[in-house]
């Protein structure tokens, strides 16, 4: 494959991360095909090759993935819906991934899959010495972690060339109120990552050299993002000028920690935005929304 001028399909491409990835890849001279559900919002994606459909439909997949060099597989059911509807989660996250793999194996055996996984596959690692690297066993519990573990296993056992990205919690500098309950405890270690950095890492993986194929990388924010759940909550609520005492946390850690991202830095040129820069952007976004 050449470094540019390739055809790249993005499942879940109409979502927040998918749109950012698509823009980066198109700027790199690639032809970008957006795959997402017919009811997804394709507004603003007129400059791309849009192919609405359902990855549960193998006929659709065969047509949508025909002739592609790279598939960026972002489509998934995410929390909290993932935990509320476990059957749907398995159908989309696991069976959908298997269908994508079968379509690639039959039609494009030399193409590359960039699979978006999650650090939740590690489960609770607070008793381990940080940072968590990709050799740590996957023991995440719950519909979403288990679906990502099963999907990773399907990818690794297939004949498809792949790169797996285990992405930490994604922070978005936008007017998004905090969740009712943070997905971590107040005193645990946690390290999230800026949404733009996630997109940059995914796009870099889509252009990865053949020598790096088969790798698994952690994608997280780096040293400046390493803090306790309470510290993160306090900083986030401070941007909204909300009192920290209103925050609610999990009683027991289920996931998130500090992560070893050295392989992503070396292989993908991953250079995350600092937490201070993220926080400043969040404050600016809130001020714009309220002006």
C-alpha positions in Angstrom: 0.0 0.0 0.0 1.1 3.6 -0.6 1.2 6.0 2.3 -1.6 8.0 0.6 -4.1 7.7 -2.2 -5.7 4.6 -0.6 -9.4 3.8 -0.1 -10.3 3.7 3.6 -13.6 2.7 5.0 -14.7 3.9 8.5 -17.5 2.0 10.3 -19.2 4.3 12.7 -17.8 7.1 10.5 -20.6 9.6 11.2 -19.8 9.7 14.9 -17.7 12.2 16.7 -14.4 10.3 16.5 -15.2 8.9 13.0 -15.6 12.4 11.6 -12.3 13.6 13.0 -10.5 10.5 11.6 -12.2 10.9 8.2 -11.0 14.5 7.9 -7.4 13.7 8.9 -7.3 10.8 6.4 -8.8 12.9 3.5 -6.3 15.6 4.2 -3.6 12.9 3.7 -4.9 12.3 0.2 -6.9 9.2 0.9 -10.4 8.3 -0.4 -12.6 8.0 2.6 -15.8 5.9 2.7 -18.2 6.6 5.6 -20.2 3.6 6.9 -22.9 4.2 9.5 -26.6 3.4 10.2 -29.1 5.1 7.8 -30.5 7.0 10.8 -27.1 8.5 11.6 -26.4 12.1 11.1 -24.5 12.5 7.8 -24.8 16.3 7.8 -21.4 17.9 7.1 -20.1 14.7 5.4 -21.1 15.6 1.9 -17.5 15.5 0.7 -17.0 11.9 1.6 -18.3 8.7 0.0 -21.2 8.0 2.3 -22.7 4.4 2.4 -25.5 4.2 5.0 -26.3 0.7 6.1 -26.0 -1.9 9.0 -22.9 -3.9 9.6 -25.2 -6.8 10.6 -26.1 -7.1 6.9 -23.4 -9.1 5.1 -24.6 -8.1 1.6 -24.2 -4.5 2.6 -20.8 -5.1 4.0 -19.6 -6.9 0.9 -20.5 -3.8 -1.2 -19.4 -1.2 1.3 -16.0 -2.7 1.9 -15.3 -3.7 -1.7 -12.0 -2.4 -3.0 -10.8 -0.8 0.3 -7.2 -0.9 1.4 -8.0 -0.2 5.1 -11.0 -0.6 7.3 -11.2 1.5 10.5 -13.7 -0.3 12.6 -15.2 2.2 15.1 -18.8 1.1 15.1 -19.9 -0.2 18.5 -22.6 0.1 21.2 -21.0 2.2 24.0 -21.9 2.5 27.7 -24.3 3.2 29.3 -26.5 1.6 26.5 -24.0 -1.3 26.3 -24.8 -2.4 29.8 -28.5 -1.7 29.6 -28.8 -3.8 26.4 -26.3 -6.6 26.6 -27.8 -8.7 23.7 -27.6 -5.7 21.4 -24.1 -5.0 22.5 -23.0 -8.5 21.7 -24.8 -8.4 18.3 -23.1 -5.2 17.2 -19.8 -5.3 19.0 -18.9 -9.0 18.6 -21.0 -10.4 15.8 -20.7 -7.1 13.8 -16.9 -7.3 14.1 -16.9 -10.9 12.9 -19.0 -10.0 9.9 -16.5 -7.2 9.1 -13.6 -9.7 9.4 -15.4 -12.2 7.1 -16.0 -9.6 4.5 -12.4 -8.6 4.6 -11.1 -12.2 4.4 -13.3 -13.0 1.4 -12.9 -9.8 -0.7 -9.8 -8.0 0.5 -7.4 -10.5 2.1 -4.5 -8.1 2.0 -6.3 -5.1 3.5 -5.6 -3.8 7.0 -8.1 -3.5 9.9 -7.7 -0.8 12.5 -9.8 -2.0 15.4 -11.0 0.4 18.1 -11.0 -1.4 21.4 -10.9 -0.1 25.0 -8.7 -0.2 28.1 -11.8 -1.5 29.9 -10.7 -4.9 28.7 -8.2 -4.9 31.6 -10.8 -4.5 34.2 -9.8 -3.3 37.7 -6.0 -3.0 37.7 -5.7 -0.8 40.8 -3.8 -3.5 42.7 -1.1 -3.7 40.0 1.9 -1.5 39.7 1.3 1.2 37.1 1.5 1.9 34.3 -0.6 -0.9 32.7 0.9 -2.3 29.5 -0.7 -4.5 26.8 0.8 -7.7 28.4 -1.7 -7.4 31.3 -4.4 -10.1 31.0 -7.9 -9.0 29.8 -10.3 -9.5 32.7 -12.9 -6.8 32.3 -16.4 -7.7 33.5 -19.7 -6.4 32.1 -21.4 -6.4 28.7 -19.1 -3.7 27.1 -15.7 -5.0 28.4 -16.6 -8.6 27.6 -17.8 -7.6 24.1 -14.5 -5.9 23.4 -12.5 -8.8 24.7 -14.5 -11.2 22.4 -14.1 -8.9 19.5 -10.3 -8.6 20.0 -10.1 -12.4 20.1 -12.0 -12.6 16.8 -9.6 -10.1 15.2 -6.5 -11.9 16.5 -7.7 -15.3 15.5 -8.7 -14.2 12.0 -6.4 -14.1 8.9 -6.8 -10.3 8.7 -3.8 -8.0 9.1 -4.7 -5.8 12.0 -3.7 -3.1 14.5 -5.7 -3.0 17.8 -6.0 0.3 19.8 -7.0 0.0 23.4 -8.4 3.5 24.0 -8.9 5.1 27.4 -11.8 7.3 28.5 -12.3 10.0 25.9 -12.5 13.6 27.0 -14.3 16.1 24.8 -13.7 19.9 25.2 -17.3 20.8 24.6 -20.4 21.8 26.6 -21.1 18.3 27.9 -22.3 18.1 31.5 -20.6 15.5 33.6 -22.3 12.1 34.0 -24.6 11.4 36.9 -22.0 9.0 38.2 -18.4 9.1 37.1 -17.2 5.7 35.8 -14.4 5.5 38.4 -13.9 5.8 42.1 -12.9 9.1 43.7 -9.4 7.8 44.8 -8.4 5.5 42.0 -5.7 6.1 39.4 -7.1 7.2 36.1 -5.8 8.6 32.8 -8.2 9.8 30.1 -7.3 11.2 26.6 -8.4 14.1 24.4 -10.8 13.1 21.6 -8.6 14.8 19.0 -5.6 12.7 20.1 -7.7 9.5 19.7 -8.6 10.5 16.2 -5.0 11.3 15.4 -3.8 7.9 16.7 -6.5 6.0 14.8 -5.6 7.9 11.6 -1.9 7.2 12.1 -2.7 3.5 12.6 -4.5 3.5 9.3 -1.2 4.6 7.6 0.9 2.2 9.7 3.9 0.5 8.1 3.6 -3.3 7.4 6.3 -4.0 10.1 4.0 -2.7 12.8 1.0 -4.8 11.8 -0.2 -7.2 14.5 0.5 -4.7 17.3 -1.7 -3.7 20.2 -1.3 -0.2 21.5 -2.7 1.7 24.6 -4.0 5.2 23.7 -4.1 7.5 26.7 -3.3 11.0 27.6 0.2 10.7 29.2 1.7 12.1 32.4 -0.3 15.3 32.6 -3.6 13.3 32.6 -2.5 10.9 35.4 -4.6 11.8 38.5 -7.2 10.5 40.9 -10.8 10.3 39.9 -11.5 13.1 42.4 -8.9 15.4 40.8 -10.3 14.8 37.4 -13.9 15.5 38.6 -12.8 18.6 40.4 -11.0 20.0 37.4 -14.0 19.2 35.1 -16.6 20.7 37.4 -14.4 23.7 37.9 -14.6 24.4 34.2 -18.4 24.5 34.6 -18.1 26.5 37.8 -19.9 23.7 39.6 -19.2 22.7 43.2 -17.1 19.5 43.5 -19.3 18.2 46.3 -22.0 17.4 43.8 -19.9 14.7 42.1 -20.8 11.0 42.5 -18.4 8.1 41.9 -18.4 4.3 41.7 -17.9 2.6 45.1 -15.5 0.0 43.5 -13.1 0.5 40.6 -14.2 -1.3 37.4 -11.6 0.0 35.0 -9.2 2.9 34.2 -5.7 3.4 35.4 -2.3 4.8 34.3 -1.3 3.3 30.9 2.0 2.5 29.1 1.7 4.3 25.8 5.3 4.0 24.7 4.6 1.7 21.7 2.0 4.2 20.4 4.4 7.0 20.8 7.1 5.1 18.9 5.0 3.4 16.2 2.3 6.0 15.6 4.0 9.2 16.5 1.4 9.6 19.2 1.9 13.0 20.9 -1.1 13.7 23.3 -2.4 17.1 24.2 -1.7 18.1 27.8 -4.5 18.1 30.4 -3.9 21.8 30.9 -4.5 22.5 27.2 -7.6 20.3 27.3 -9.0 22.1 30.4 -8.4 25.5 28.8 -10.2 24.4 25.7 -13.1 23.1 27.8 -13.4 26.4 29.6 -13.4 28.3 26.3 -16.1 25.9 24.8 -18.3 26.5 27.9 -17.9 30.2 27.6 -18.9 30.2 24.0 -21.9 28.0 24.7 -23.1 30.4 27.4 -22.4 33.6 25.5 
